Amino acid sequence: MASSGVGARGRFLPGDPRTSEPYRLTPQTALRVAVLAFLALGVFAVLFLRLWALQVLSGDRYLAQANDNRVRTLYLEAQRGPILDRNGKVLVENVPGTRLELWPADLPKTWKAQLTELQAISKVTGTSVSGMVAQLKEHGSDPLTPIVVQRGLRQDQIDYLEERAAQFPGVQTQDSFLRKYPYQSLAAQVLGYVGQISEQEYKQKKKAGYQPTDSIGQAGVESEYDTYLRGKNGTAQLTVDSLGRPKGPATLVTQASPGEALRLTLNIGLQRAAEQALRYGISLAHTGIEGKYADGGAIVAMDPRNGAILAMASYPTYQPSIYVGHADAQKLAPLIDLKAAAAANYPGINRAIDATYPPGSVFKPVTALAAMQAGIVHPFDQILCSPDFKDHGQTFLNWTPLIDQWIDLPTALAMSCDTYFYELGKRFYDLPAYQGHQLQGWATRFGLGELTGVDLSPEAKGLIPTPEYLRQRYPASKGYGVLDRTWKPGYSIQMAIGQGQVLVTPLQMTRLYAMIANGGKLVTPHLADDVELTGSNSQPARVLRRFGAQPAQPSGVDPTALRYVQQGLEEATHASFGTGVGVFGSFPVNIAGKTGSAEKNVTLPGDRYPQNLTQSWWCGYGPYLSPTITVCAVIENGGHGGTAAAPAALRVFEQYFKKTANVTQHASD
């Protein structure tokens, strides 16, 4: 019985060490197996739940995304609102056009095939391959949004693309609108132009409803009032196949809403006269030795009662239409390339607001008013108008050596006597420190060295220099010496005649003379009058928002002092000794104003060193007793103010009043 291996009490006997023992499941092993089993179950549970979520919870969303790959949302471009002059004449309007869109998701999947297609598109449209590649990279994160390759396709280009649609996967054409300029280059810098929205602009404006295919205002009032002009795009849905080819007509979802009409304060007839007057002034300058380098300028005409800009001319200019459709790189070069712009004398700059000049003698009314306000001169005090003025060993010359007599303030303005104003500049310098900088202070109160607030950009501030400005401009930390940073008597003397470091814009000076004309109130220049819905069926337009004039701000100038300056400006155009009598003396309407000749260091194209050239100025207003228009003209490098700027300004007055003058001679200064 011993062979059974089990004892009488049922115990297992020890195993035979010579045989292998069968595998036994220990408690530790059992625990490990259980853990692995639970992990496996957990993984399968997660996968199951994820699959359930994808199919049940998110099924609709992913189905919509899948549909988006074959159902495309097309943005129907809204017509931009027209831009009108003050009398309702259309300055900018729309014409129908067609744009070419490229849908990145539908392009061939290999780079070689994509490049082949882009080269074919380039041959049809003239758009550079590099430009299209740059656009694709810029929008690379959004393959389901099209890029606009070109606007203003010709009919033969449209026919070619449609007939060979299979060769151009991802290419679609869409109805569009193009800007049209009935008056060509007139008011180009004011109107501005429209261009394709950039990626950066889109990121900034997408929350306001802008789309990557939009055109937006890029300059001028097109940019400033883009919100009103742009309208609201419509949408349509288009079903396409795997190659992006339409499988049927698009279905309209929402109708596009056109933009609102923008009415400006400009008078297009006066604008044309101002631009023609600029070219006339330049041609007059070329007849004299001092003006042979005249090559640009600006004229501003404004209502002194409310700041409405009636004309704003800048020369040289450009045609805004060069931005429409397929842009010609050669024509665009002077507007976007620095070297080409310099050679063409920067036609893209609006010189009325974004170029600064020393004002010369047209600044003298500021000196006269500040001097009377500070009590350093009374209007009938006699000061010697001599050929020169000496101070601290320096000699400052009068503009003419032929005058040597004692004169009062109105006569000094009419004669434009430099040495009279040199004396005032010296008196300003000698004022005690506790009185501050009286001349600079009043110049600032009159709006110089400050933004005018005009609804157009960019705008330059100009400069009214002070001792503090010098210390900031020439800090000791950068190695400048004490003399560089010290305000010297000569600075005040030169500033009194609008020279030295003083810089102004033509619009600032127009605003100054409007303040003189209206009795001492600073108006805010503005171009926009209102936005409106154009009427239909002979119905009048409905004004949606009127911008109008902002309330004029009092300058604080003494009305009595102002009257003596007004008297001097009227004598400048009508007294026998006035510098402008030769131009304005015979004009049927009584015009008051001032000539100016300002020296400026100018580096001409091709020259290495600057030359000291004279900028020709004239500023004034009329009618003298009840002014309704203020005009400022500057001819770059034009010589004396009476030679070029004054006759140019007269042309604007002639158009405005519909009267002509019998000009027998040019003015002086």
Number of C-alpha atoms within 10 A of each C-alpha: 6 6 5 8 13 13 11 6 6 8 9 10 10 8 10 8 7 6 7 8 9 5 6 7 7 8 8 8 10 10 11 11 11 11 11 11 11 12 12 11 12 12 11 12 12 11 12 12 12 13 13 13 12 14 13 10 12 13 13 12 11 13 11 13 12 11 12 16 16 20 20 18 18 20 22 22 24 21 24 28 25 25 24 23 22 19 12 14 15 19 21 22 18 15 11 11 17 19 21 23 19 24 19 23 19 21 21 17 10 8 10 10 12 17 15 14 20 21 17 15 22 17 12 15 19 14 17 15 18 12 12 20 14 12 18 18 12 14 17 13 9 13 14 16 20 23 22 23 21 21 24 20 19 13 10 10 14 17 11 11 19 15 9 10 15 13 12 23 21 20 26 20 17 16 15 21 21 21 22 17 18 13 14 14 16 25 26 24 26 21 23 20 23 23 15 20 20 16 13 9 13 18 13 11 14 11 9 9 9 19 17 20 21 21 22 21 22 16 22 22 23 26 20 18 18 22 15 19 25 26 18 21 21 17 17 17 18 19 19 19 12 11 16 24 19 17 12 9 11 17 13 15 14 13 15 17 16 20 22 25 26 29 25 28 22 26 21 23 15 21 23 19 21 32 27 17 24 30 20 16 28 29 17 20 28 19 13 15 10 17 25 16 18 23 20 22 29 29 31 29 33 28 24 31 21 21 28 24 26 26 26 31 29 27 26 20 23 22 20 22 18 14 19 18 19 15 15 12 11 9 13 17 14 20 19 13 11 12 13 15 17 14 13 17 18 22 21 22 19 26 29 28 26 18 20 20 23 27 30 29 29 27 26 25 27 24 24 27 24 24 24 19 18 16 9 14 19 16 18 12 11 15 18 17 26 19 18 18 19 12 13 8 6 10 11 17 15 20 17 15 11 10 15 14 11 14 18 18 26 23 24 29 32 28 27 31 27 28 26 26 29 26 20 24 23 18 16 25 20 11 14 9 8 6 9 11 16 17 25 23 14 21 20 16 16 25 21 27 21 18 16 21 12 18 16 24 16 14 21 20 20 22 19 21 18 18 14 11 13 14 16 11 13 17 14 13 7 8 9 13 12 12 9 15 18 14 18 13 17 19 20 27 26 20 25 32 31 29 22 21 16 25 21 25 27 27 31 26 26 29 29 29 30 31 26 26 29 20 19 22 23 27 27 22 24 24 26 27 21 18 26 20 17 16 10 8 5 7 8 10 14 12 15 12 13 12 14 16 17 12 12 16 12 14 17 13 20 14 12 13 17 20 17 22 25 24 18 27 33 27 27 31 29 24 18 14 16 27 30 34 28 25 25 29 23 16 20 14 17 18 27 29 33 33 37 31 32 27 22 21 12 15 13 14 11 7 9 8 9 12 13 12 21 26 28 34 37 32 31 32 31 21 18 19 14 12 19 18 27 34 31 34 35 34 32 28 29 35 31 29 33 28 32 37 36 33 26 30 29 23 22 29 27 17 16 17 13 8 12 15 16 12 16 12 14 18 25 22 25
